[in-house]
Amino acid sequence: MGLSIKSTNRPPYGILTVLMIGAFITFLNNTLLNIALPSIMVDLNIETSTVQWLTTGFMLVNGILIPATAFLIQKYSVRNLFLVAMGLFTAGTILAGTAHVFPILLGGRMIQASGSAIMMPLLMNVMLVAFPIEKRGAAMGIFGLILMAAPAIGPTLSGWIIEHYNWRMLFHFVTPIAVVVLLIGLFLLKDKKDKVDIKLDILSLLLSSAGFGGLLYGFSSAGNKGWNSPQVYGTIIIGVISLVVFVLRQSKLARPMLNFTIFKYPMFALSSAISMVINMAMFSGMLLIPIYVQTLRGISPMDAGLLMLPGAIVMALMSPITGKLFDRFGGRTLAITGLVIMTVTTYYFSELTFETTYTYLVILHAVRMFGMSMVMMPVSTNGLNQLPARFYPHGTAMNNTLNQVAGAIGTGLLITIMSNRTESQAKVLSEAAMANLKEQPTGVALTDLKQQITMQATLDGINFSFLVSTFIACIAIVLALFIKRAKPAEDTPEGIPQGKKIIPKLAKN
């Protein structure tokens, strides 16, 4: 059955506009926070392994809730899902903006995530069924242009706000916009969807939450507690077992909460694997670059945001161009070219020094984003194109879930690698420095020496994490060699009468 939407001669631009504005706000909030992490660490007196939970916790909630969106999209109307999503996001934004301790801030972020978890699969599903396959690349390109404007604006806006105000102003800035978007949806969106007789399998929801949540929590906690902690490997084991049981249960249900038979379509399975690998590799830049430029180089938050602006603009401008190229040439050539660019630039990021110029960082990041613009949307769209229309809710939910899981695992893994490398290098450098002091005493104060060692060790940790990301990206290149242009397995969803009107409309004035 799927979401009650069907391709027509004229796509529902009204509903798409409202949904994109809502998605834009959630994306903007994500990029706003990245530049603010060092400031939050200082203000709340927390470490890197703790502050990463503002990113990882967001993905954790997404990873738990997104699998349920396949059911929600089939069961409820676009209007109702949009209002619930924006309502939760607005409430979380207000809570986070008033937080004076980390647990409350994290709670606000998780409530935001519960709204975001619904928004993205909903929008993706509407776009898939609103546009025919031959125009889908261009449509996704425009979609990418609008959503990439958020990363373009976010870091620079965040840097300016943090330089002049407290980091809480980031949430206060978003709150009135979110309220306005919520009101627009309330008054303009109308729903023509019929009621669907489908019930949520509670056991599946619990297994899904334990499975994805266990994996995400385990990998994320490793950076703080270490891999030998029972809390780390215990939750990972619980997550794996729960996921196995969850998958087995879905195969036996007449209407599964999340349909794993979509992996029988080879291009969808391949696109999911490539997207997961890319997400694991790309989160290194999102977390490590702000730490490097602000903590080690002393670059202001405003300049740190400006550093990332050209890359985000390049990615936004390339999005519609990439969409048209995808419609014409398919995803394989684009993906391989983009992945090679991403891999090479990631390697160069593994050779950062204290003398690396600001201009070099800007150009390198922009080229990396240029490569990424040729990969994410074409790979994902090519995979979804092979699915029958009735599987679109499951395909979008599965993609978003796996991306969140991969991102969280990549974040936890790379932060752990950075922390462990930093610790080991600090020990080596300290021993070498002490031995050198005994042989050739200098007038350097021990506090200054300790600070130099800490900074050098942190730089080595960041570089090593980028090097690991380079090898991860190489895996994606190998997988991309097997991409073929996907054709829809079926033209129409089963169970939906031809000509049935199922697109939500804007209210008439």
C-alpha positions as CSV (number, residue, x, y, z in Angstrom):
1,M,0.0,0.0,0.0
2,G,2.7,2.5,1.0
3,L,2.1,6.2,1.6
4,S,-1.0,7.3,-0.2
5,I,0.7,9.2,-2.9
6,K,1.0,8.4,-6.6
7,S,2.8,9.8,-9.5
8,T,0.8,12.3,-11.5
9,N,1.3,14.6,-14.5
10,R,1.9,17.5,-12.1
11,P,3.9,16.7,-8.9
12,P,2.5,18.1,-5.7
13,Y,4.8,21.1,-5.5
14,G,2.9,22.6,-2.6
15,I,3.3,19.7,-0.2
16,L,6.9,19.3,-1.3
17,T,7.7,22.9,-0.5
18,V,6.2,22.7,3.0
19,L,8.0,19.4,3.7
20,M,11.3,20.8,2.3
21,I,11.1,23.9,4.6
22,G,10.6,21.6,7.6
23,A,13.5,19.3,6.5
24,F,15.7,22.4,5.9
25,I,15.2,23.5,9.5
26,T,16.2,20.1,10.9
27,F,19.3,20.0,8.6
28,L,20.3,23.6,9.6
29,N,20.2,22.7,13.2
30,N,22.5,19.8,12.7
31,T,25.2,21.9,11.0
32,L,24.7,24.7,13.5
33,L,25.9,22.5,16.3
34,N,29.1,21.1,14.8
35,I,31.1,24.4,15.1
36,A,29.6,24.9,18.7
37,L,31.0,21.6,20.1
38,P,34.3,23.1,21.4
39,S,32.4,26.0,23.0
40,I,30.0,23.6,24.7
41,M,32.9,21.5,25.9
42,V,34.4,24.5,27.7
43,D,31.1,25.9,29.0
44,L,29.8,22.6,30.4
45,N,33.3,21.3,31.3
46,I,33.0,18.1,29.4
47,E,35.4,16.0,27.2
48,T,35.3,15.1,23.5
49,S,34.1,11.6,24.2
50,T,31.1,13.2,26.1
51,V,30.2,16.0,23.8
52,Q,30.1,13.6,20.8
53,W,26.9,12.4,22.3
54,L,25.1,15.5,21.0
55,T,25.8,14.1,17.6
56,T,25.8,10.4,18.4
57,G,22.7,10.6,20.6
58,F,20.8,12.4,17.8
59,M,21.7,9.5,15.5
60,L,20.9,7.0,18.2
61,V,17.3,8.2,18.4
62,N,17.1,8.3,14.6
63,G,18.4,4.8,14.4
64,I,15.7,3.6,16.8
65,L,12.7,5.5,15.4
66,I,13.4,5.5,11.6
67,P,12.7,1.8,11.2
68,A,9.1,2.5,12.5
69,T,8.6,5.2,9.8
70,A,7.8,2.6,7.2
71,F,4.8,1.7,9.3
72,L,3.9,5.3,10.1
73,I,4.1,6.4,6.5
74,Q,1.7,3.6,5.5
75,K,-0.7,4.2,8.4
76,Y,-1.0,8.0,8.8
77,S,-1.4,11.0,6.6
78,V,1.4,13.3,5.5
79,R,-0.2,16.2,7.4
80,N,-0.4,14.4,10.7
81,L,3.2,13.0,10.4
82,F,4.5,16.4,9.5
83,L,2.8,18.1,12.4
84,V,4.0,15.5,14.9
85,A,7.6,15.7,13.5
86,M,7.7,19.5,13.6
87,G,6.0,19.6,17.0
88,L,8.6,17.3,18.5
89,F,11.5,19.1,16.9
90,T,10.2,22.5,18.2
91,A,9.8,21.2,21.7
92,G,13.3,19.7,21.7
93,T,14.8,23.0,20.4
94,I,13.2,25.0,23.2
95,L,14.4,22.5,25.8
96,A,18.0,22.5,24.5
97,G,18.1,26.3,24.3
98,T,17.3,26.5,28.0
99,A,19.7,23.8,29.1
100,H,22.4,24.7,31.7
101,V,23.6,21.1,32.3
102,F,24.7,18.5,29.7
103,P,21.9,15.9,30.4
104,I,19.2,18.4,29.7
105,L,20.9,19.6,26.5
106,L,21.3,16.0,25.4
107,G,17.6,15.3,26.2
108,G,16.6,18.3,24.0
109,R,18.7,17.0,21.2
110,M,17.1,13.6,21.4
111,I,13.6,15.0,21.3
112,Q,14.7,17.0,18.2
113,A,15.9,13.7,16.8
114,S,12.5,12.1,17.3
115,G,11.0,14.7,15.0
116,S,13.8,14.6,12.5
117,A,13.5,10.8,12.3
118,I,10.0,11.1,10.8
119,M,10.7,14.1,8.5
120,M,13.4,12.8,6.2
121,P,11.8,9.4,5.2
122,L,8.5,11.2,4.8
123,L,9.9,13.7,2.4
124,M,11.9,11.1,0.5
125,N,8.9,8.9,0.0
126,V,6.7,11.8,-1.3
127,M,9.4,12.6,-3.8
128,L,9.9,9.0,-5.0
129,V,6.2,8.6,-5.9
130,A,5.6,12.1,-7.1
131,F,8.2,12.0,-10.0
132,P,8.6,9.4,-12.7
133,I,11.9,7.5,-12.8
134,E,13.3,9.4,-15.8
135,K,12.9,12.7,-14.0
136,R,13.8,11.5,-10.5
137,G,17.5,12.4,-10.7
138,A,16.7,16.0,-11.6
139,A,14.1,16.2,-8.8
140,M,16.4,14.7,-6.3
141,G,19.0,17.3,-7.5
142,I,16.7,20.2,-6.7
143,F,15.9,18.5,-3.4
144,G,19.7,18.3,-2.7
145,L,20.2,22.0,-3.6
146,I,17.7,23.1,-1.1
147,L,18.9,20.9,1.7
148,M,22.6,21.6,1.0
149,A,21.9,25.2,1.5
150,A,21.6,24.4,5.2
151,P,25.2,23.1,5.5
152,A,26.3,26.2,3.5
153,I,24.6,28.6,5.9
154,G,24.9,26.6,9.1
155,P,28.6,26.7,10.0
156,T,29.1,30.3,9.1
157,L,26.0,31.4,11.0
158,S,27.0,29.2,13.9
159,G,30.5,30.8,14.0
160,W,29.1,34.3,14.0
161,I,26.6,33.6,16.7
162,I,29.1,31.8,19.0
163,E,31.6,34.7,18.5
164,H,29.0,37.3,19.6
165,Y,26.6,35.3,21.8
166,N,26.4,32.2,23.9
167,W,26.0,28.8,22.1
168,R,22.4,28.6,23.4
169,M,21.5,31.3,21.0
170,L,21.8,28.7,18.2
171,F,18.6,27.0,19.6
172,H,16.9,30.3,20.3
173,F,17.5,31.3,16.7
174,V,15.9,28.2,15.3
175,T,12.9,28.1,17.7
176,P,10.7,30.9,16.1
177,I,11.4,29.6,12.6
178,A,10.4,26.1,13.7
179,V,7.2,27.5,15.2
180,V,6.3,29.3,11.9
181,V,6.9,26.2,9.9
182,L,4.7,24.2,12.2
183,L,1.9,26.8,11.8
184,I,2.3,26.8,8.0
185,G,1.8,23.0,8.0
186,L,-1.1,23.2,10.4
187,F,-3.1,25.7,8.2
188,L,-2.0,24.8,4.7
189,L,-1.7,21.0,4.6
190,K,-4.8,19.0,4.0
191,D,-5.2,15.2,3.7
192,K,-7.2,13.0,1.4
193,K,-5.7,9.7,2.7
194,D,-8.1,6.9,3.5
195,K,-7.7,5.0,6.7
196,V,-5.5,1.9,6.5
197,D,-6.1,-1.2,8.5
198,I,-2.6,-1.9,9.7
199,K,-1.3,-2.4,13.2
200,L,2.2,-1.9,14.6
201,D,3.9,-5.1,15.9
202,I,5.1,-4.0,19.4
203,L,7.5,-6.9,19.7
204,S,9.1,-5.8,16.4
205,L,9.5,-2.3,17.6
206,L,11.1,-3.5,20.9
207,L,13.5,-5.8,19.0
208,S,14.4,-3.0,16.5
209,S,15.0,-0.5,19.4
210,A,17.2,-3.0,21.3
211,G,19.0,-4.0,18.1
212,F,19.9,-0.7,16.5
213,G,20.0,1.1,19.9
214,G,22.4,-1.5,21.3
215,L,24.8,-1.3,18.4
216,L,24.8,2.5,18.5
217,Y,25.2,2.8,22.2
218,G,27.9,0.2,22.3
219,F,30.1,1.8,19.6
220,S,29.5,5.3,20.9
221,S,30.4,4.4,24.5
222,A,33.7,2.8,23.4
223,G,35.3,6.2,23.1
224,N,34.7,6.9,26.7
225,K,34.7,3.6,28.5
226,G,37.0,1.5,26.3
227,W,36.4,-1.6,24.3
228,N,37.1,-3.9,27.3
229,S,34.1,-2.5,29.2
230,P,31.3,-5.0,29.7
231,Q,28.9,-2.0,29.0
232,V,30.4,-1.7,25.6
233,Y,30.8,-5.2,24.3
234,G,27.7,-6.3,26.2
235,T,25.4,-3.8,24.5
236,I,26.9,-4.6,21.1
237,I,26.2,-8.3,21.7
238,I,22.6,-7.6,22.8
239,G,22.2,-5.4,19.7
240,V,23.4,-8.0,17.3
241,I,21.2,-10.8,18.9
242,S,18.2,-8.5,18.9
243,L,18.7,-7.5,15.2
244,V,19.0,-11.2,14.2
245,V,15.7,-12.0,16.0
246,F,14.1,-8.8,14.5
247,V,15.1,-9.8,11.0
248,L,13.8,-13.4,11.4
249,R,10.5,-12.1,12.8
250,Q,10.0,-9.7,9.9
251,S,10.4,-12.6,7.5
252,K,7.4,-14.3,9.1
253,L,5.0,-11.4,9.4
254,A,2.4,-10.8,6.7
255,R,3.0,-7.0,7.1
256,P,6.4,-6.5,8.5
257,M,7.3,-3.3,10.3
258,L,10.5,-3.1,8.1
259,N,10.6,-5.4,5.1
260,F,14.0,-6.9,4.6
261,T,13.0,-8.6,1.3
262,I,14.0,-5.3,-0.4
263,F,17.6,-6.5,-0.1
264,K,16.8,-9.1,-2.7
265,Y,17.0,-6.2,-5.2
266,P,20.8,-6.1,-5.9
267,M,21.2,-2.4,-6.7
268,F,19.3,-1.4,-3.6
269,A,21.5,-3.7,-1.5
270,L,24.6,-2.4,-3.1
271,S,23.6,1.2,-2.7
272,S,22.9,0.6,1.0
273,A,26.3,-0.9,1.5
274,I,28.1,2.0,-0.3
275,S,26.1,4.6,1.6
276,M,27.0,3.0,5.0
277,V,30.7,2.9,4.1
278,I,30.6,6.5,3.0
279,N,28.8,7.7,6.1
280,M,31.4,6.0,8.3
281,A,34.2,7.7,6.5
282,M,32.7,11.1,6.1
283,F,31.8,11.7,9.7
284,S,35.5,12.1,10.4
285,G,35.5,15.5,8.7
286,M,32.4,16.7,10.4
287,L,33.9,16.1,13.9
288,L,37.6,16.3,13.5
289,I,38.0,19.5,11.4
290,P,36.2,21.8,13.9
291,I,38.4,20.3,16.7
292,Y,41.6,20.8,14.7
293,V,40.9,24.4,13.6
294,Q,39.6,25.7,16.9
295,T,41.3,23.6,19.6
296,L,44.7,23.2,18.0
297,R,45.0,26.2,15.7
298,G,43.1,28.7,17.8
299,I,41.0,29.7,14.8
300,S,37.8,31.6,15.8
301,P,34.4,30.0,15.5
302,M,33.5,32.5,12.8
303,D,36.5,31.7,10.7
304,A,36.0,28.0,11.3
305,G,32.5,28.3,9.9
306,L,33.8,30.3,6.9
307,L,36.3,27.6,6.3
308,M,33.5,25.1,5.6
309,L,31.3,27.6,3.6
310,P,32.9,27.2,0.1
311,G,32.7,23.4,0.4
312,A,29.0,23.5,1.3
313,I,28.2,26.0,-1.5
314,V,30.0,23.7,-4.0
315,M,28.0,20.7,-2.8
316,A,24.7,22.7,-3.0
317,L,25.4,24.0,-6.5
318,M,26.5,20.7,-7.8
319,S,23.4,18.9,-6.6
320,P,21.1,19.8,-9.5
321,I,23.9,19.3,-12.0
322,T,24.6,15.9,-10.5
323,G,20.9,15.0,-10.7
324,K,20.8,15.7,-14.4
325,L,24.0,13.8,-15.0
326,F,22.5,10.9,-13.1
327,D,19.4,10.9,-15.4
328,R,21.7,10.8,-18.4
329,F,24.6,8.6,-17.5
330,G,23.5,6.6,-14.4
331,G,25.2,6.4,-11.0
332,R,28.3,4.3,-11.7
333,T,30.6,6.9,-13.4
334,L,29.5,9.6,-11.0
335,A,30.0,7.4,-7.9
336,I,33.5,6.2,-8.9
337,T,34.7,9.7,-9.8
338,G,33.4,11.2,-6.6
339,L,34.7,8.5,-4.4
340,V,38.2,8.8,-5.9
341,I,38.2,12.5,-5.2
342,M,36.9,11.9,-1.6
343,T,39.5,9.3,-0.9
344,V,42.5,11.4,-2.1
345,T,41.4,14.5,-0.2
346,T,40.7,12.5,2.9
347,Y,44.3,11.2,2.7
348,Y,45.6,14.7,2.4
349,F,43.7,15.6,5.6
350,S,45.7,12.9,7.3
351,E,48.8,15.0,6.9
352,L,47.8,18.2,8.8
353,T,50.4,20.2,10.6
354,F,50.5,23.2,12.9
355,E,51.6,25.2,9.8
356,T,48.9,24.1,7.4
357,T,47.5,27.3,5.9
358,Y,43.9,28.4,6.2
359,T,43.6,28.7,2.4
360,Y,44.8,25.1,1.9
361,L,42.2,23.8,4.4
362,V,39.4,25.7,2.6
363,I,40.4,24.4,-0.9
364,L,40.9,20.8,0.4
365,H,37.5,20.8,2.1
366,A,35.8,22.3,-0.9
367,V,37.3,19.6,-3.2
368,R,36.2,16.9,-0.8
369,M,32.7,18.2,-0.8
370,F,32.7,18.3,-4.6
371,G,33.5,14.6,-4.6
372,M,30.8,13.9,-2.1
373,S,28.2,15.7,-4.2
374,M,28.8,13.1,-6.9
375,V,28.2,10.2,-4.7
376,M,25.5,10.3,-2.0
377,M,22.3,11.3,-4.0
378,P,23.1,9.3,-7.2
379,V,24.0,6.1,-5.3
380,S,20.9,6.3,-3.0
381,T,18.5,7.2,-5.9
382,N,19.8,4.4,-8.1
383,G,19.1,1.8,-5.4
384,L,15.6,3.1,-4.7
385,N,14.8,3.2,-8.4
386,Q,14.9,-0.6,-8.5
387,L,12.2,-1.1,-5.8
388,P,8.6,-1.6,-6.6
389,A,6.5,1.5,-5.5
390,R,4.9,-0.4,-2.6
391,F,8.3,-0.8,-1.1
392,Y,9.3,2.9,-1.1
393,P,8.4,3.4,2.6
394,H,10.5,0.5,3.5
395,G,13.4,1.5,1.2
396,T,13.5,5.1,2.5
397,A,13.2,3.9,6.1
398,M,15.9,1.3,5.6
399,N,18.3,3.7,3.9
400,N,17.9,6.4,6.6
401,T,18.3,3.8,9.4
402,L,21.4,2.2,8.0
403,N,22.9,5.7,7.3
404,Q,22.3,6.7,11.0
405,V,23.7,3.4,12.3
406,A,26.8,3.7,10.0
407,G,27.3,7.4,11.0
408,A,27.1,6.6,14.7
409,I,29.4,3.6,14.4
410,G,31.8,5.6,12.3
411,T,31.7,8.5,14.8
412,G,32.3,6.3,17.8
413,L,34.9,4.3,16.1
414,L,36.9,7.3,14.7
415,I,36.7,9.3,18.0
416,T,37.9,6.1,19.8
417,I,40.8,5.8,17.3
418,M,41.7,9.4,17.8
419,S,41.5,9.2,21.6
420,N,43.6,6.0,21.8
421,R,46.1,7.3,19.3
422,T,46.4,10.6,21.2
423,E,46.9,8.8,24.5
424,S,49.6,6.5,23.2
425,Q,51.4,9.3,21.4
426,A,51.3,11.5,24.5
427,K,52.9,8.7,26.4
428,V,55.7,8.2,23.8
429,L,56.3,12.0,23.5
430,S,56.4,12.4,27.2
431,E,59.0,9.7,27.7
432,A,61.1,11.1,24.9
433,A,60.8,14.6,26.3
434,M,61.8,13.5,29.8
435,A,64.7,11.6,28.5
436,N,65.8,14.6,26.5
437,L,65.5,16.9,29.6
438,K,67.8,14.7,31.6
439,E,70.5,14.8,29.0
440,Q,70.1,18.4,27.9
441,P,68.2,20.5,30.5
442,T,66.5,23.5,29.0
443,G,64.7,26.5,30.4
444,V,61.3,25.3,29.1
445,A,58.7,25.2,31.8
446,L,57.1,21.8,32.4
447,T,53.6,23.2,32.0
448,D,54.5,24.6,28.6
449,L,56.2,21.3,27.6
450,K,53.1,19.3,28.7
451,Q,50.9,21.6,26.6
452,Q,53.1,21.1,23.6
453,I,53.0,17.3,24.0
454,T,49.2,17.3,24.4
455,M,48.7,19.4,21.2
456,Q,51.2,17.3,19.2
457,A,49.6,14.0,20.4
458,T,46.1,15.4,19.6
459,L,47.2,16.3,16.1
460,D,48.7,12.8,15.6
461,G,45.3,11.3,16.8
462,I,43.4,13.5,14.3
463,N,45.7,12.6,11.4
464,F,45.5,8.9,12.2
465,S,41.7,9.0,12.2
466,F,41.7,10.6,8.8
467,L,44.1,7.9,7.6
468,V,41.7,5.2,8.8
469,S,38.9,7.1,7.0
470,T,40.9,6.9,3.8
471,F,41.0,3.1,3.9
472,I,37.3,3.0,4.6
473,A,36.6,5.2,1.6
474,C,38.7,2.8,-0.6
475,I,36.2,0.0,0.3
476,A,33.4,2.2,-1.2
477,I,35.3,2.6,-4.5
478,V,35.6,-1.2,-4.9
479,L,31.8,-1.6,-4.2
480,A,31.0,1.2,-6.7
481,L,32.6,-0.8,-9.5
482,F,29.5,-3.1,-9.5
483,I,26.9,-0.4,-9.8
484,K,24.5,-0.8,-12.8
485,R,21.7,1.5,-13.9
486,A,18.6,0.3,-12.0
487,K,15.2,-0.3,-13.6
488,P,12.0,-0.5,-11.5
489,A,11.0,-4.1,-10.7
490,E,7.3,-3.1,-11.0
491,D,5.6,-0.1,-12.4
492,T,2.7,0.2,-10.0
493,P,2.2,-0.7,-6.3
494,E,0.0,-3.6,-5.7
495,G,-3.3,-3.0,-4.0
496,I,-3.8,0.6,-5.2
497,P,-6.5,1.1,-7.8
498,Q,-5.4,3.0,-10.9
499,G,-6.4,6.6,-10.9
500,K,-7.0,6.8,-7.2
501,K,-6.2,10.3,-5.8
502,I,-3.8,10.0,-3.0
503,I,-1.7,13.1,-2.9
504,P,-2.3,15.5,0.0
505,K,-3.2,19.0,-1.2
506,L,-2.7,22.5,0.1
507,A,-5.8,24.1,1.6
508,K,-7.7,26.5,-0.6
509,N,-7.9,30.0,0.6
